[in-house]
């Protein structure tokens, strides 16, 4: 009955809303007229005044009493309608949006958040008259029932909003509603945190704020410091033109904010003490802590957003970035000095990025900048290695022997029946191209890239520590508290309800591994299934290559038969790229779904589990085709007369005579460039713009009868049209996959660092433009490091050493050439190496039905053909068995892997030990800060003691006769001195 009574009251409120909000006024006019009619609706604290008029508050009250309207230009300035409440003084620190119902062209106007009980009584009284109106006879009962169900849902959401907003007011936040916005169907709740709330929450959150104490940051006198200062002066034109409030040689002493020690902080301008980033983060903490407890289960902000009670929540951008009327602000400065492609050659304004977006986003762009800078030497060395291959291609003896037509080497068919015998000279182009990437410099480059990865990690650790010092994050994380997620609390509440009816109720209920066991099993099964799906798709591409090669060989058209191998390689690589891009999106959604099933307790745990699952799936998806080409293709083939077949009659494909390194290079090149151009850049440019255009188009279609120009949109309305911030995980993920492309198989593709460098130069400005112009402002989150991403980078750098060792040993011909040159060559050169790698096969030993259909394709009868392998000849007593040369080369390959891996890792560990994680000057400055902080507090305590002593000396308290000392003071103090 109570629920029915509430629903009936809510329907009365809905029916009276149209009558109450029937006059289409502007937001300011509506506020003034509403106060004229019902002065008790708003409290005195919410009287709208404009900051531009000195006596406007008095004038407003006077005009309101005299029932005079106030001109729109006096109240509705762009500043007031954008970043501030309608009084022009209180800044909008956070915005919540919700869905409101519109009837016809009637639109609800903005109203202040005031006495809800009076409004409800007023609407209930007005609804009594409107409820007597009969229903239209032509109304469909089913449609009417559906409409009533929608009303019930809307009423339930409105009741939850009312309670949540009432609880927000109890915390001290100030609220203001705007339901007459230019965006149809969207209501805005503007939130302002007054000074006392900011101080209270800053003390709870232990925010480090700068004190009045400023000290000199002494620059070290060491050689390294002098070199660093010299580089800083030389690169001065590359630094962005961003004004810094403090000199680089001075730093304010920071201390966790305390209301009892406000005298330590510079509070001369309280409006600027807490910047917009800090204010929004404080309000967000209050919003997360506040709950709506009237429903069956308590609902926090996350649950309210998930249930549609609120549709979005975001802090505001500082202002506009374009236009004549755009005032100078941090967002505009970031757009000019960071998000513009014209400044691609400059450093990033990391300090300003941190000031506007917070430490977590600042660390991402700082890491991306360090990674991009470190790619410069790697790209230069990679280009030199590639040019070395180009310069020595004509002097390479194996490729010269392959291209020499006088050798007249006849090779065995590459497929059954459809393929015929072929001349080795036709592989001349592939052999020369393989030498560009498979030469003596490849080993040197692999060692260099392994050490480069270690240097990059060490350089980032030092850069991270320097940023922690500058951003006052050195003590952050020790007492950090992470809130429980709403889904976790909901599951705990459900468990409590179940345990209430049993004797197993404990004092503290939490989710155990037993509760999560079904989710864990689902995760393991789904992850394994997705990995198997990836393997199956890669196997499908292998079958495509086998079948299309046979089909092209059977074609009689000379254009089709020309360069069959290159055609098959390229098309297969493109197919792999398309599959990788599609599966990446699917795997990302599956990883998020699996993580939600596990119900992690905190946001940090949720993020780490999501990152790990997403990384595993996307890494397997991106690198499975590459791993197959590097280590499995050409290894599981068999030999002529005894080939390995799969799925019936599909014969496993072989490598070219020069090895599979060229095909691996093509696959890496197409995958890397395709992911960067299509998935990273095109999707990041095209999809946000398309979504923004669709949102704007939808808004225009709904309000087509009342077109409103874009310039009249308020700041929070403009931000509502922007895309939501989905986190940094996609940004990190694409860079981690790129890091794997650069380091894991760099032995086969020395130009990978160059392509990564060019991509990252564009990526930085692309991400900057997206964050500044296309996305809503994210919540400023604190972080002292990049989290689990550092562990993934470190793991990839370790795996890269092993992978490159196996690529050099087993994929390239480096070890076979080395063994031949020092063990089998008669003159110590590579002359005769090609003949040494080819074995003999008697064509009469072909299995029935596998011999070529056109054996006379070359113009003569072939009795013996050659194939690449180390096997005994057919005239030997152990024909077609693995020869002793095979085992010698295999032993050399395994020995090289062991030596390469241990030497490179030993060098990496030595470099890691040699370079300290914390720069010496930073450790000294941190120690100096602690000393200065102790001195500051000791001086304060000493000042308190002196003040107390002076008060005791200057003032005497009247005592009773029993309490007076036996000997009076020698110099009595008058009562006037104690006032």
N, C-alpha and C positions, 0 to 999 in steps of 0.2 A: 504493500500500500504506500509506503514512503517513497518507493521508487516511482510509482505511478503519479504520486502527487508532485514529485520533483519534475517529472517529464511534462506534466500538465502546466506547471509554472513556467518551465522553459519554453513550451509552445506559446504561452501567453506572452513571454518576452519576445519571441520571434515575431509574433503577429503585431506587437506594438512597436517593433523596431522601425518598420516602414513609416508609421505615422510620426514617430519621433524624429526620424532623420529624413524628412521629406524635402526640406529646403536645401538645394545644392549650394553650399557656401564653401569658400576656401577654408583652409585649415585654421588660419588666424581669425577670420571672421566668425567661424563657427565657435571658436573658443570664447571670443568676446560676447557673442550673442547668447551662448549657453550660460555664461556667468551673469549676464544681465537678467535672464529669466529665473535661473535657479542658482543663486549665489552660494548655496550650501553644497553644491556638487563637488567643488574643488576646495582644497584647503588653501590657506593664505600663502603657503610655500610655493604654490604652482601658479601664481599670477603671472601671465605672460608679459615680459618687458623686453625691450630691445636694447642692446648694449650701445647702439649708436646715438641714442638720445639720452641726455643727462637726466632730465626730469620726466622721462616717459612713464615711469611707474606711477608717479603721482597723476600724470595726465590720463593714464589708462583707467585708474580707479575713479577719477572725476568723471570721465566720459561714460564709464559704465554705470555710475549712479544716475547720470542724466540721460541714460538711454541713447547715447550718441555713438554712432559707428566710428571705428578707427580706420583711417586710410590703410589700404593694403601695402603701400610702399613703406609705411612706417614700421610695420611689424614683420613683413615677409621678405626680408633681404635674403640674398643667396647664402650668406653665412649662417643665418638663423635656420633656414630650411635645410641646410646640408648637414653640418657637423654638430649642431647644438640643439637643445630643446627649444621650444617656441619662445622661451624668455631670452634667448640669445646669450645666456651666461653659462648654463650647465652643459658640459660637453657630453655627447653621446658616446659612451664607452663600449657599448655592445648592443646588438640588435637581434631580436627574435622575431621571426615571421610566422604567420599562421594563416590558414584558409578561412575566408569569410564568404558567406553566401550573399549573392546579389539577386535581386528580383527585378527583372526588366532592366531599365536604364537607371534605376534608383541606386545611389551609391552612398554608403555610410561615410560620414565625415569624421575628421580627427577629433578625438575627445581626450581629455585629461584623465589620468588614472586617479579617480577620487573615491567618493563614498559609494561603493557598489550597492549597499543595501538601499540607499535612497533611489538609485536608478532602477533597481528591481521593483521597488514598490510603485514607482511612477509608471513603469512599463506595464506592471500588472493591472494598475487601475485603468490605464489607457486601453489595455487589451480586452477589458470587459465589454466595451462598446463594439470593438471590431469582431469579437468572437460571436456576437449575435448575428452577424451577416450570414445569410444562407449560402450554401455551396452552389456553384454554378451547375445547372442541370446537365450540361454537356461534358462535365469532367469525368474522365475514365476512372473508375474506382481503383483499378490496379495501379494506375499511375499515381493516384492520390496516396495509396498505401505505401508505395515506394518512396514518395516524397516525405511521408511521415517517418519512415524508417531512417531516411537521411537526416531529418530534423533531430531524431533521437540521438543519432551518432554525433551530430554537430553539438547538441546540448551537452552530451557527456564530455566531449572534448573541451567545451567552454567551461564546464564546472571544474575540470582538472586545471585548466589555465588559471581560473580565478583563484583556486587554492594555492597553486604554485606561485602566482604573482603576489598573493597576500603573504606567503612565507618569505618571498624575496624582500618585501617591504619590511618585514620584521628583522631581517638582517641589516637593515639600514640603507639598502639601495633605493634609489628614486626612479620611478617609472613614468613613462608617458606613452600613450597609445596614439596611433594614426591609422584609422580605418578608412580614410578618404583619400588614399594615395592614387596616383595616376596609373598604377598597375592594378587592373581589375582583379577582384577576388583575393587580394593579399592584404592582410593587416600587419602592421609593424608595431612591435613593442620596443621602445627605446629605453635603454638602461643607463643610468648615471650613478657613479660611485662618488659620494661626497668625501671630504677630506678625512673625517674621522673613520670612515670605512676603509679608505686606502691605508691609513696608518695602522689600523688594527690588523688588516689582512697582511700587510707587508711585514708586520712583526710575527704573525703566525707562520708565514711562508719563509721567514728568515732571509728576506731579500737584502743583498748587499747593496748599500747605497753610498755614494761618495760623501765624505765628511768635508769639513772646512779645511782640514789639514792637507796641504799639497807639498810633496817632496820632490827633490831632483832625482831623475833617473840617470845615474852616471853611466856613460858609455865606457866600455872596457878599453883598455889600452893595448890589448893583445893584437897580434898580427891579423888574426881572423876578424876581429872587430873592425880594424882599420880597412881591411879588404871589403868588408860588408858595407861600411860607410862610403867607401869609394864607389862601389857598385851602385849604391843608392843615389849618389850624386850623378853618376853617368846616366842612369835610367830615369832621371827626374822627368823628362818629357813623357815618359810612359805612365806616370802616375795620374790618376783622375783628379780633376779640379774640384775637390770636395773640401770645404772649409771645416777645420777641426777646432772645437772649442778650446781644447787644451794643447799645449805644445808637446811635441814628441819627447822633449827632455823633462817634462813634468807630468806627474800622475797624482791624482787625489787619492788619499788613503780611504779605503772603503771598509765599512763595518756593517754587520746585520742591523737593520733598522730597529729601533726601540723607541717607544713613545716616552719612556722615562729619560732617554738621552737625546731628545730632539735638539738640544742646544749644540750638539756636536755637528749637526748637519746644516747646510746652507738652505734655510727656509725663507729666504728673502722673497722668492717668487714661488708660492705654493702651486701655482698652475703649471709650472714647468718642472717642478721637482720630480714628479712621476710623469714620464713621457707617455704617449699614447699606447706604445707597446706594453709597458708595465701596467697601465690602467686596465687594458683589455684582458691581460692575463690574470690580474687580480679578480676582476669580475667573473671570469670564466671559472676560477677556483670556487667562488661563492656559488655559482650556478651548479657546479658539479656536486657541491656539498648539500645544496638545498633539495628537498624531496617533497613530493606530493603524496601524503599518507592516507588520504580518505579512500582511495581505491582499495581493492582487496590486497594488492601488493604495493609497497612503496615504490614510487616511480621517480627517478632522477631525470636530469636533462637528457641523457642519452636515451632512456626509455621513452620519454615524451616525444623526442624526435623520431624514434623508431615507430611509435604508434600513431604518428601523424598529428599529435596534439599541437606541435610546432613543426613547421615545414623546413626551416633552416635557422642557423644561428651563426653569426659572424661579427667580428669587429669591423669598423669602418676604415677605409683608406683615408689618408690625410687630406686629400683633395684631388682636383683635376690635374691632368698632365699636359693638356693641350688647350689652346684657346687664349684669347687676349685676357679674359677675366680670370685665368688660372693664377692664383696667388702662389708665391714661392713656398714650397713644402718639400719634405724629404722624398715623397713619391715622385714629384716632378724632377728632383735632382737625380734620383736613381734612373729615371727614364732617359735623361740627357747624358749622364756620365757612365751608365752601365748597360741599359737595355737598348742602346742604339748600335746599329751595325757599323756606324762611322767611327766608333771608338774600339773596334775589335782588337787593335794592337796594344791597348792600354791594359794596365792591371785593373783588377776589380776593386771597388771601394768596399772592402770587407767590413770595415768598421761601420759604415753607413748601412750596409745590408743587415748586420747584426742589430743595429739600433732600430731598424724598421721592422724586420721580420723575426728577430729573435736569434738566440745562439744556435739552435739546432739547424736552421736553414743557413745561417752564416757559416757554420762548420762544413756543411755540404759544399757550398760554393768555394770555400777556402780549400777543401780537399780537391775539388775539381780543378781549381787553379793550379795547385801544386802538381797534380797528375799531368795536366797539360804542359806545364813548364818542363817537367822531367821527360816528357815525350820528345822534346826538341833534340837533345843529344842522341836519343835512341833513333829518331828519324834520320838524323844526319849520318850516323854510322850505318843504318840500314840502306840508305841511298848509296853510300860508298861501297858497300858489299855488292849491291846490285850492279853498280857501274863497273866494279872489278870483274864481275861475271860477264858483262857486255864486252869489256876490253880483252878478255882472255878466251872468248868463245872461238875465235879463229885458231888459237894455239892449242886448243884442247884435243889431245890425241884420240881419245875414244870417239868423240863426235866426228873427227876427221875421218876415222876409219869407217864409221857408219855411212858417212856421206860419200865415200870413195866408191864409184861404180865399178871399179876394177875388182873389188872383192867378190862380187857376184854371189852373195850369200842368199840362199833360198830358205825362207822361213815356213814353218808348219802353219796350217790354217788356224784362224782365231775362233772359228765356230764350226759346228758339224754341217756337212753337206753344202750349205749355202756359201760358205767361205772357201776360197781356193788358196793355193800357195801364193806367197807374196815376197817381194824383194826387200831386204833390210834397208836398202838405200831410200826407200819411200818413207822411212822414219827419220830422215835427216833433220827435218824442221823440228820435230819433237825433241830429238836429242840435243840440238843446239839451244832450244828454249829451256830444257831442263838444266843445262849448265849455268844459266843465268841465276838459278836459285840453289843449285847443288854443286858447290865448288869448295875449294880449300878454305875460303873465308867464312863458310857457313858455320864451321865448328867454333871459330873465334867469336862470331856474332852470337851464337848460343850461349857461350860462357859470359860474354858481355851482358846479354839480356838477363841472365840469372843474377849477376851482380847488380845490374841496374834495378831489378825488382827489390833487392835488399836495400840499396841506397834510397830508393823511393820510399820504402816503409820507414826507414830511419829518418829521412828528411821530414816526412809527414809527422812523425812522433815529436820531433823537435819543434816544428811549426805549430803543432797542436798545443804543446806546453807553453809556447810563447803567447798564443791566443788565450789560453786559460789564465795566464798572468795578466794580460792586458784587459781581459773581460771580467776579471775578479771571479774566476771559477775554480780557483785552486782548492778550495775547501768544499766545493759543491759535490753532492752525491753521498757524503758520509752519513748525513742524517736525512737523506731524501726519503719522502714518503709517497708511495704510489697508491692512488685510490683504487678500490675494487671496481671492476666493471659491472655495469647494470645487469648484464646477462648472468653473471656469476651470482650476484645477490638474489636475482629472481629464482635461480635454481636452488640456492640455499634456502630461500623462503619456502619453496615447494617441498624440500626435504624436511623442513621443520614441521610443516603441516602433516606430512605422512608420519613423522615420528611422534607427534602429539598423541596419537591413538595407541602407541605402544610404550613399553617400558624402557626403550633404548634411547630415550631423549638425554642428550648430554648438555652440559652447560654451554659449550661452544660447538655449533654445528658447522661443518665445512665439507666440501666435496673431496672425496678420497679417490685413490686410483681405481678402487672397485666401482665407484660411480662413473668414472670416465672410461672404464674398460671397453664398453661397446664402441665408444668414439675412437679409442686408440686402435681397436681392431679394424674399424671402418677405414681409418687413415692408412694403416699398413696395407690393407687389401686394395684400396683405391690408388695409392701411390704405386704399388707393384703393377696394378692393371694399367695405369697410365704409362709407365715405363715400357711395359710389354707392347702397348699400342704404338709407342714411338719406334720400337724395334721392328714391329710388323710393317709400319709405313716405310721405314728405311729399306726393309727387305723388298717391299713392293717397288720402290724406285730401282733397286738392283735388277729385279725382273724386267722392269721397263727398259733398262739399259741393254740387257741381254737380248730381249726380243726386238728392239728397234734396230740394234746393230745387225742382227740376222736379216731383218726386213730390208734394210738399206743395202746390204750386200746382194740380196736377190734382185734388186732393181736393175733394169737394163739402161736407165737414163744416166748419162755420164755426169750430169750436174748433181744428181742425188748421190752417186757413188763417190764423188770427189770429197775428200777429207771427212770420211765417215767418223773417225775417232773424235775429232774436234766438235763435230755436231752433236754427237751423243754426250760428250762431257758437258757441254754448255747447257743443253736442254735439261739434262738431269740435275745440274746445279741449280737452275732456275726453279725447277719443280720442288727441289728440296727447300729453297728459300721461301716459296709460297706456303709450303706446308709448315715450316718453322714459324712464320708470321701468324698463321691461323691458329696453330696449336698454342702459341704463347698466350694469346688472349683466353683460350679455353682453360689452359692450365692455371692462369692467374685466378680465374673465377673458382675453379675447383679447390685450389689451395686455400682461398678465403673461406669457402664453405666447410672444408675439413677443419680449419682452425676454429671456426665458430662451434662446430660440434664438440670440440674438446672443452669448451667453456673455460678458457684461461682466467686466472684470478685478477690479474692487473693488466693494464694497457701495455706495459713493457713486456710482460710474458706473451701477450697476444701478438705483439709486433715481432718478437724474436721467433716465435713458432711459425708465423706466417712467412717471414723472410726465409727461414730454413726450407720450408716446403716449396715455396715458389722458386728458390734458387735450385733445388734438386731437380725439379721438373723442367725448368727452362734450360738448365745446364745440359741435362740429358738430351733435350730436344734440339739444342743448337749444335752439340758436339758429337752426337752419335754418327751422323754421316761422315764427319771428318775423321773420327776414330776408325771407322770402317776402312776408309781410303788409306789411312796411314799404316794400319797394322794388320788388316785382315785381307784386303784385296790382293790377289796374286799369291797369297800364301796357301789357300785352300783350293787349288786348281787341279792338282794331279799332274799327269803328263800325257802326251799323245798316246793313244791306245788304252789309257786308263784314267780318263777324266772323271772329275767329281760332278755329279748331276744333282739338282734340287728340283722339287715339284715336277717330277716326271722327267722331261727331256731338256730342262734348262741347264746348260753347262755354265759353271761358275766362270766369271770373267777374269781375264788376265791383265797384268800391267803391260805398259809399253816396254820396249827394250830398254829405254833409259830409266825405267822405274815408274812408280806411281807418284813420285814427288810432284810432277807437273800437274797431274789431275788433282792432287791435294791442294796445290797452289790455286788452281782455278776455283775449286770449291770454296776455299777460304776467302778468296777475293770477292766472289759473287755474294757469298753469305754476309761478309762484313760490310761491303758497300751497300748491299740491298737492305740489311737491317738498319743501317745508319740513315740511308736516304729515304726509305719507305716507312719503316716502323718508327724510327725515332723522330726524324725531322718532319716528314710529310704528315704523319699522324698528329704530331704535336702542334703543327701549324694549322692543318686543315680541320681536324676534329673540334678543337676549341672554338674556332671561328664559326664552324657550321652549327654547333650547339648554341652559341650565342645568337647567331642569326635566327635559329628556330625559336629560341625563347623570345626574342624581340618580335618576330613575326607572329607568334601566338598571342603576345600581349596586344599587338596592333589589331589582330583579327577580333579579339574580344571587345576591344574598345574602339571599334571602327566608327561608331556613332559619335564618339567624343574624342576626336584625335587631339593628342597633346604633343607638342614639339619636344624633342629630346632635351633641349636646354632647360625646360621647366622641371625636369626630374630632380628630386632631392638626392643628397649623397647616398643615403641608405637605399633609395630606389635604384640608383645606378649600380650599386654593388650587388643588389638582388639579381640583376640581369647578368652578372658575371658568373663564371663557372665555379663550382665548389672546389675547395682544396682537398685533394685525396691523399695527401701525404708524399713523403720523399722516397718511398720504396720503389716506385717505377723509375725514378731518376737514378737512384743508386744501382738498380738491377741492370739497366742497360749499360752503365759504365763498368759494372763488374764483369758482365759477359764480354764487353769489349776488352777489358784487361786480360781475360782468358784468351781471347783471340790473339792479343799482342804477345803474350808470354808463352802460352802452351805449345804452339806450333810455329814459333817464329823461325825455326830452322828451315822450314819450307817456304816461308813468305817474309823475306826481310823488309818488304815495303809496308808491312802491317802497321808499324809505329807511325809512318808518314800519313797513312790514311786515317789513323786514329787522331793524330794531331790536327789535321784539317777538319775532321768532323767535330772535334771538341772546341775548336775556335768558333765554329758556328753554333755548337750546342750551348756554350755559355751564354751567348747573346740571345739565343732562342729561348732558353729557360728564363733568362732575365726578363725578356719581353713578356713571356707568359705569366710570370709571377707579378709583374708590375701592372700589366694592362688587361690580361684575360681572366685572371683568377681573383676570387675574393681574398681579402687579407687573412692569412692564416693566424692561428693563435700562436703567440710568441712562446715557444717551449725552450726551456733551458736544457743544455747538454754539454758535457765536458769532453766528449769524444764522439766518434761516429758509430760506436756500439758494435754490434755483431758483424758489421761490414768489414771492420779491420781484421777480425779473425778469418773471414772468408778470403780477404786479399792475401793474408799471410799464408793460408792454406794453399791458395792457387800458386803463389810464388814458389812454395816447396814442391808442389806437384809438377810445376813447369820444368824443374831441373830433370826429374825422372822422364817426363814425356819427351823433352828435347833429346835426352840421351838415347831413348829408344828410336826416335825419328831419325837421328843421324846414323845409328847403328843398323837399323833394319829397313828403313824406308829408302834412304839414299844409298848410293854406291860408294860412299866414302871409305868404308871398311874393306869391301872387296877390292877396290883399287889399291888401298894401302897394302893389303896382304899380297896381291899379285906383284906389286912393285918390289917388295922386299923379300918375297919367297919364291916366286915362279918366273919373274921376268929375267930373260938372259942378259939384258944390258942395263937393268935397273930403271927402266923407263916403263911407260904404259903402252908401248908398242906391242900389239898382239893381245891386249886386254879384252877386246870385244870377242875375239875367237875363243878366248879362254872361258868366257861366261856362257857360251853356247854349247849345248849338247846335241848329239846326233840321234835321229830316229829313222828307222826303216819303214817306209810307207806301206809295206806289206803287212805290218803289224797292226794296222788300224782295225778297230772292231767293225764287224759288218754293219753297214748302214751309216757309218760316220765319216767315210772317206769323201772327199770333194766330188761334187757332181760334174765339175768341169776341171778335170786334172790337167788338161792341156792348155790352161788359161795363159801360161807364160810362153807358150810356143814350143815347148819341149817336154818330154816325159821326165817326171821327177821320181827318183828312186830313194833319195835320202833328203830329209829336211832338217832344219835346226830349230831349236827352241831354247829359251833362256832358263837354264837350270844347271845344277852341278850333279850330273848323273853319268854312269858308265855308258860307253857306246854299245850299239847292238852287237858288235863282233866280240865283245868281252864275255868272259864266262859268267859274270854277274851283271848282265845287261840291264840297263835302266834302274839299277840300284844307285842310292846316293853315294857319291864318290868321296874320297878322302879330302878333296878340296872343300867340299861342303862343310865337313865337320871342322876343318881348320878355320874356315871363315866364321862359322857359328861360334867357335870358342873365342875368336878375336872380337866378335860382336858383343858377347856377354862380358868379356873382360873390359871392353871399352865402356859399357854401361856402368859397370861397378866403379872403374877408375874415375870416369867423368862425374858420376853422381857424388862420390866421396870428396873429390878435389873441389868441386864447385860448392858443395855444402860447407866444406871446411873453410873455404874462402869467404862464403857468406856469413858464417858464424864469426869469423875473425873481424869482418867489417862491422857486424852487429855489436861485437864487444868493443871495438875501437871507438865507435861513435857513441857518446853518452846520449841517453834519451832526453835528458833535461839540459839545455844550454847552461853553461857556467854562469853567465851574467844573469840569467833568469833565476837560478837557484840563489844567487847572492841577493837579488832584489827581493825575492820572497822572504828570505831571512831578515833582510832590512825592514820589510813591512811589519814583520812580527815584533821586532824591536821597537819600531816607532809606535805601534799600537799599544805596547806595554807602557812606553813613556807617556803616551797621551792619557791613558787611564790613570797612571800614577800621578800625573800632573792634575788631573781632575779630582782625584781623591784628596790630594794635598790642598787643592783649592777649597774643597768642601770642609776640610778640617780647619783651615784658616778662617773661613766664613763662620763656622760654628764657634770658634774661639773668640772671634770679634763680637759675635752676638752675646756670648757669655760675659765678655768683658764690659760691653756697653750697656747691658740690660741687667737689672736686678728684679727678681720676682718677689712680691711681698710674701713674707712668711709669717706664720703664726708665732706666738711667743715661745711655744715649745720647740719649733723647728729652727729658730734663729741660732746662728753660730754663737759661741761664747764671746768671741771678739768681733766687733763690727768692722766693716771696711774702713780703711783710713781716709778714703775719698768717696763719699756717697755720690751716687749718680742720681740726677734729677729725673723725675717721671717724664719730662718732655723729651729726653733723649731716647726713650724707649718707643716712641710712637713711630 
